[in-house]
Amino acid sequence: MQFSCVIDSWRAHENELRHYLLHRVSDPHLAEDLLQEVFVKAMRQGSGFCDLENPRAWLYQVARNALVDYRRLHRETVELPDDIPDSAEPAEPVAALSACVGRVLTELSPEDRDIIEQCDLNGMKQRDYAKTHGLTLAAVKSRLLRARQRMRDTLSANCKVEFDEQGKVASHVPRK
């Protein structure tokens, strides 16, 4: 009979699978239902089950998957009322500053704008910027520092940006 290997393996591991499932769901009826699903899947494998290298591991994997499927389908949900107000939190000052940054970039010199865009906005490494522009790494670091300071000064003047003690944006006045 082609299913004898399924039946033999099932008899050898049925009790331990039952205990495994019962331990995880704490409901004997549910554990039996899940165990039956595992058995049906094993029977559907037919002669393919006989070719398995480790039938016990396969049965446990099918049992774990049955548990996951059950929990996914039966997870508790809470219906929310439709009249919940939108709790959009105000954006951090630095996030609201992005429109002003774009305008200030256009007011910088082409050299300052290029190094800030490449290194700070596009993520180019300073070493790579130095190679592509025929500069030393020290020169790039110095130029980037000065360009950032000029951008900060322009932001402070044109967008009324104020910084806190840590140098983070505290507030600004958007420019029209």
C-alpha positions in Angstrom: 0.0 0.0 0.0 1.4 3.4 -1.0 0.3 5.2 2.2 1.8 2.8 4.6 4.8 5.1 5.2 2.5 8.0 6.0 0.5 5.8 8.4 3.6 4.4 10.1 5.2 7.8 10.5 1.9 9.3 11.7 1.5 6.6 14.4 5.1 7.2 15.5 4.6 11.0 15.9 0.9 11.6 16.4 1.0 11.8 20.2 4.0 14.2 20.4 2.4 16.4 17.7 -0.8 16.5 19.7 1.1 17.6 22.8 3.0 20.1 20.8 -0.2 21.7 19.5 -2.0 21.4 22.8 0.8 23.2 24.6 0.6 26.1 22.1 -3.2 26.6 21.9 -4.5 25.3 25.3 -7.7 24.1 23.7 -8.0 20.4 23.2 -10.6 20.7 20.5 -8.6 23.2 18.5 -5.4 21.1 18.9 -7.3 18.1 17.5 -8.5 20.1 14.6 -5.0 21.3 13.8 -3.7 17.8 14.2 -6.3 16.6 11.7 -5.1 19.2 9.2 -1.6 18.0 9.6 -2.7 14.4 8.9 -4.7 15.4 5.9 -1.7 17.3 4.4 0.5 14.3 5.1 -2.0 12.0 3.3 -2.1 14.4 0.3 1.6 14.1 0.0 1.0 10.4 -0.9 4.2 8.7 -2.1 6.0 12.0 -1.9 5.8 11.6 1.9 7.7 8.4 1.7 10.6 10.2 -0.1 11.1 12.7 2.7 14.4 12.5 4.5 13.0 13.4 7.9 9.2 12.9 8.1 9.1 14.0 11.7 10.6 17.4 10.9 8.2 17.8 8.0 5.2 17.0 10.3 6.4 19.6 12.8 6.8 22.2 10.1 3.3 21.6 8.8 2.0 21.8 12.4 3.8 25.1 13.0 2.4 26.4 9.7 -1.1 25.3 10.7 -0.7 27.3 14.0 0.5 30.4 12.2 -2.3 30.2 9.7 -4.9 29.7 12.5 -3.5 32.7 14.5 -3.4 34.9 11.4 -7.0 34.2 10.6 -8.3 34.4 14.1 -6.4 37.3 15.6 -8.4 39.6 17.7 -9.2 42.9 16.2 -10.9 46.0 17.5 -13.3 48.0 15.3 -12.4 51.6 15.4 -15.1 54.3 15.1 -15.2 56.3 11.9 -15.2 59.6 13.7 -11.7 59.4 15.1 -10.0 62.8 14.7 -6.9 63.0 12.6 -4.0 63.3 15.0 -1.5 64.7 12.6 1.4 65.8 14.7 3.0 69.1 13.8 6.2 68.6 11.7 9.5 69.2 13.4 10.9 72.6 12.6 13.7 71.1 10.6 11.2 69.1 8.4 9.2 72.3 7.8 12.4 74.0 6.7 12.8 72.0 3.5 11.1 74.5 1.2 13.3 77.3 2.5 16.4 75.1 2.0 15.7 74.6 -1.7 15.4 78.4 -2.2 18.5 79.2 -0.2 20.5 76.6 -2.2 19.8 78.6 -5.4 21.2 81.7 -3.7 24.5 80.2 -2.9 27.5 80.4 -5.1 27.7 77.5 -7.7 30.7 76.0 -5.8 28.9 76.1 -2.4 25.7 74.7 -4.0 27.6 71.9 -5.8 29.5 70.6 -2.7 26.5 70.8 -0.5 24.3 69.0 -3.0 26.8 66.3 -3.8 28.1 65.6 -0.3 25.1 66.4 1.9 22.1 65.9 -0.2 23.2 63.2 -2.6 25.4 61.3 -0.1 28.6 61.4 -2.1 31.6 60.6 0.1 34.0 63.5 0.6 36.9 61.4 -0.7 35.0 60.7 -3.9 34.2 64.4 -4.3 37.9 65.2 -3.9 38.9 62.7 -6.6 36.3 63.9 -9.1 37.2 67.6 -8.6 41.0 67.2 -8.3 41.1 68.3 -4.7 42.7 67.0 -1.6 40.4 65.5 1.1 41.4 68.3 3.5 40.5 70.9 0.9 37.0 69.3 0.4 36.4 69.2 4.2 37.4 72.8 4.5 35.2 73.9 1.6 32.3 71.9 2.8 32.5 73.4 6.3 32.6 76.9 4.9 29.8 76.2 2.4 27.6 74.9 5.3 28.4 77.9 7.4 27.4 80.3 4.5 24.2 78.3 4.0 23.4 78.5 7.7 24.0 82.2 7.7 21.7 82.6 4.6 19.0 80.5 6.2 19.2 82.5 9.4 19.0 85.8 7.6 16.4 84.9 4.9 14.2 82.4 6.7 14.7 83.7 10.3 16.0 80.3 11.3 16.8 80.0 15.0 19.0 77.3 16.4 19.0 75.7 19.9 22.0 75.1 22.2 22.8 71.8 20.3 22.8 73.6 16.9 19.4 72.0 15.9 16.7 74.0 14.2 14.4 75.4 16.8 12.1 77.5 14.6 11.9 79.5 11.4 9.6 81.9 9.5 8.8 80.5 6.0 9.6 82.9 3.2 7.1 83.6 0.5 
